[in-house]
Amino acid sequence: MQKLTQIITLSVALTVISGCSYVGVYKRDIPQGNLITQEMVSQLQPGMTQEQVTYVMGRPLLEAPFDASQWDYVFRLDKAYGDVEQRRVTLTFDPQGRLINIEQEGDLSKPLPLEGESSMGPATEGVDPMDALPEESTQIRPPASVQPTQQP
């Protein structure tokens, strides 16, 4: 009976130890929303049209459902082993669609610790997919000894 108790205790201990890690679990930074930088916000000026704002900032994350005069750009970075950083820019337009007010929350001046272009994943916007093709053409060319025939 004592040997059975030892075997069960050892089995439970090994199961618990093998399932737990003292090193920790791998976590990733989770960026969500529209990326907002100080350079983008500094390009905004009162009087800009909604199309001009869209060119600078992109489409907003949130639009008021019953009133399209307010656009919200929200960016949230949940750092794996740290705090959550949140940035928010609220743009207000007049009835003619011209920018009249810019409100911002969060520190837009400091750079965000996002992963670089070297990481795996889909290509970023603005990258030409033709750049990935080899330099030399892969067309089949006839050997130099074959001469094209002349037709009368």
Buried (B, 14 or more C-beta within 10 A) or exposed (E): EEEEEEEEEEEEEEEEEEEEEEEEEEEEBEBEBBBBBBEBBEBBEEEBEBEBBEEBBBEBBBEEEEEEBBBBBBBBBBBEEEEEBBBBBBBBBEEEBBBEEBEBEBEBEEEBEEEEEEEEEEEEEEEEEEEEEEEEEEEEEEEEEEEEEEEE
